[in-house]
Amino acid sequence: MRKIDCHRHCSGAAADLEELKSSAAELDIKKIVLFGHNGMGRVGVDEKVWEWYSKYKELIVPLACDFDFVEGDLEYAVACMEKGFYGFGEILIGHAGAQKKRLAGVKYSDPIPIAIFKLAAKYDGFVLVHSNPIYSKDFLAAVRECEQTTFVWAHIAYDFENKAMPDAEEVERLLLENKNLYFDISFWTTDASCMGAPKYINLLEKYSTRFIFGMDLTKGYLEMQNKYYSNYEQVLNKLSKAAQMNVYYENMNKLKKKREAKKFNEEK
């Protein structure tokens, strides 16, 4: 079944670039949403993402993330969208590690992040974010203020601090209350089979148009993929074929094509 991997970090390593196409072909991955880390001190990663995109435009969907969320970043965000980035991500304001480093003290609901998120909507782009549950109130305030912006909440809001899945009923409530919110189901090195309980399978099936496949590969893509993909497959194989197609491909393809339609009109 064809796929789009919505959550891939650009390692910057030549070896990873070389195996990008072959690793994607193994799983019938048609597109890879590629980005850096904006919260862990990696300044300049957007340039590397664009360099990779320039080499593999048929495969890569680039996102920009090199923000401190200070004065001047809005102009940089405009330049990124004008250049051709599809949106912004992975935004790590709600990441415990980032709050101890580059993004200390920044909130999702601060004026500059809000302005950048609203900018994504102007260009029909999307924003992929990380927000641990302790930061979810702040993030959800931003989601509601930026109601025209499409947000993808990474890791299905998994609590990495306490190694716990969110309550399925809470996720359903958030989906019903926020029509501009999607969840990706990437888990980095956490076992994706944590989604295998019936309540989560039922959730994925019922709201299959709001969940997006991704694996959060960070480096050594082929090795990581071979180690972790089977757990995603075991979970998603429990869904109907139509629901699988939504999660694996259709949902992200819809967001991608919306941005591309805007880019096409801008370039005419």
Disulfide bonds with the S-S distance in Angstrom:
none
